[in-house]
Amino acid sequence: MATYTHTIGGLDFAAPQDWMCEPFMLERTGLSIAEHQERTVANYLHLRAITPELPFIPVLQGWHLADRLPALHRPDPQLQRRRPSRNPLPAGATAVDAAPDG
């Protein structure tokens, strides 16, 4: 990331690796969606801590929209301190559910 940013430039944002929340992946890891989300957030915070100059954006997976809501409302002082001063997503960007709710 740093090499790309400094050599090529023009990087608006980058999404860090996240932990998949599809049922087959939860079965493989034996972890819950909440645990996958915690690991995803920890990865984001680690990347921001070691490379604060790079434009990483937070990502969050869930199988249904309701899976994301508890994580979005959970207070996290580290995320509050690191929240960018402007919206890091490009205009029109939205999260896409992996499967329909129901």
Secondary structure, DSSP 8 states (H G I E B T S, - for coil): -HHHHHHT-----B-------SHHHHHHHT--HHHHHHHHHHHHHHHHHH-TTS-B------SSHHHHHHHHHS--HHHHHH--SS--S-TT-----SS---
